[in-house]
Amino acid sequence: MNDDTLNQAAQWFAQGRKVALATVVKTWGSAPRQAGSQIAIRDDGAFVGSVSGGCVEGAVIESAQEVIQTGKVCALKFGVADETAWAVGLPCGGQIEIFVEPLTDG
């Protein structure tokens, strides 16, 4: 986990912004980031951190925006066979599972 990501998320939240936190919870095969990697996403789309080195961040940010609006957590899975990996932005194949949650006072 990256303390800079968590610190920035806490600062945004303290400023009254709505924030979601996405965390890699599991990887299989060749994954770009290890379990525990995080990205914090602010309600206006600003973000800090990384869960995939850029290959699926767009989809995670989009899901985070929905989590911020609904307050409901979600789990995302991304993965492909090695021969199709390049087409979807995962150059090494593998799979990652990401948990997205809104930050709350609790």
C-alpha positions in Angstrom: 0.0 0.0 0.0 1.2 3.5 -0.7 0.9 6.0 2.2 0.9 8.9 -0.3 -2.3 7.5 -1.9 -4.0 7.1 1.5 -2.8 10.5 2.7 -4.1 12.2 -0.4 -7.5 10.4 -0.1 -7.7 11.5 3.6 -6.9 15.1 2.6 -9.6 15.2 -0.1 -12.1 13.7 2.3 -11.2 16.2 5.0 -11.8 19.0 2.5 -15.4 17.7 2.0 -14.8 15.9 -1.3 -16.3 12.5 -2.0 -13.7 9.9 -2.5 -13.5 6.2 -3.5 -10.6 3.9 -2.8 -9.7 1.0 -5.1 -7.4 -1.8 -3.9 -5.9 -4.8 -5.7 -7.0 -7.7 -3.5 -5.8 -10.6 -5.6 -3.7 -11.3 -8.7 -3.1 -14.4 -10.8 -0.4 -14.9 -13.4 1.5 -11.9 -14.6 -0.2 -8.8 -13.2 1.2 -5.3 -13.4 0.7 -4.4 -9.7 0.7 -6.5 -6.6 -2.1 -7.1 -4.1 -2.4 -4.1 -1.8 -1.8 -1.5 -4.6 -4.3 1.3 -4.4 -5.8 4.2 -6.3 -7.8 7.0 -4.7 -10.4 8.7 -6.9 -12.1 12.0 -6.2 -15.7 12.9 -7.1 -14.4 15.1 -10.0 -12.3 12.3 -11.5 -8.9 13.4 -10.1 -6.9 10.4 -8.9 -3.7 9.4 -7.3 -2.0 6.0 -7.2 -2.3 3.0 -9.5 -3.8 -0.5 -9.5 -2.6 -1.6 -12.9 0.2 0.6 -14.2 -2.4 2.3 -16.5 -4.0 -0.6 -18.3 -7.4 -0.7 -16.5 -7.3 2.6 -14.6 -10.0 4.1 -16.8 -12.5 1.4 -16.1 -11.6 1.5 -12.3 -12.1 5.3 -12.3 -15.4 4.9 -14.0 -16.6 2.3 -11.5 -15.3 4.5 -8.6 -17.5 7.3 -9.9 -20.5 5.1 -9.6 -19.4 3.9 -6.1 -19.1 7.6 -5.0 -22.7 8.3 -6.3 -24.4 5.2 -4.9 -22.3 4.5 -1.8 -22.2 0.8 -2.7 -18.9 -1.1 -2.9 -18.1 -3.2 -5.9 -15.6 -5.9 -6.9 -14.0 -5.8 -10.4 -12.1 -8.5 -12.2 -9.9 -8.0 -15.2 -8.0 -10.7 -17.0 -7.3 -12.2 -20.4 -5.5 -15.0 -22.0 -1.9 -14.1 -23.0 -2.7 -14.1 -26.7 -5.4 -11.4 -26.4 -3.8 -9.4 -23.6 -2.4 -6.6 -25.8 -5.9 -5.8 -27.3 -7.3 -4.9 -23.9 -4.2 -3.2 -22.4 -2.8 -6.0 -20.3 0.5 -6.7 -22.0 1.5 -9.7 -19.9 -1.8 -11.5 -19.5 -2.7 -12.4 -16.0 -5.7 -11.3 -13.9 -6.4 -8.8 -11.2 -9.3 -8.4 -8.7 -10.0 -4.9 -7.4 -12.3 -3.9 -4.5 -13.7 -0.4 -4.8 -15.2 1.3 -1.8 -16.4 4.9 -0.9 -14.6 6.6 2.0 -17.0 7.3 4.9 -16.8 8.8 8.4 -16.9 5.3 9.8 
